[in-house]
Amino acid sequence: MKKPNFFIVGAPKCGTHAMYTFLKAHPEIFMPERKEFQYFATDLVRGTQYELSEEEYLSYFRIAKDEKRLGEASTWYLYSKKAASNIKKFNPHAKIIVMLRHPIEMMYSYW
């Protein structure tokens, strides 16, 4: 079964959604319709969100065909102390794209 080999993480209002959208449109990249899995952020409280099993998580990538890269985007991985190490255990060759923005500019974008 194919596993994601890159992850987009970042603070809100830092372009993570735009990056997800641009990469999803690329013919050699597969991005599932769902975002914000939070699957690897095992140390964060998920509230009412259902915790996925590995099989359920990977099921979102089953429809990938011959794309060279499979990715997912979850801003919460930036806040997790365990996400990076969990991703490394899951796929040691995975890349993590971190998107950041100056905090003051980020605040202006909320208005």
PyMOL commands that set and color helices and strands:
alter all, ss='L'
color gray80, all
select helices_A, chain A and resi 16-24+54-59+75-78+83-90+103-109
alter helices_A, ss='H'
color red, helices_A
select strands_A, chain A and resi 6-10+29-30+69-73+95-99
alter strands_A, ss='S'
color yellow, strands_A
deselect
rebuild
show_as cartoon
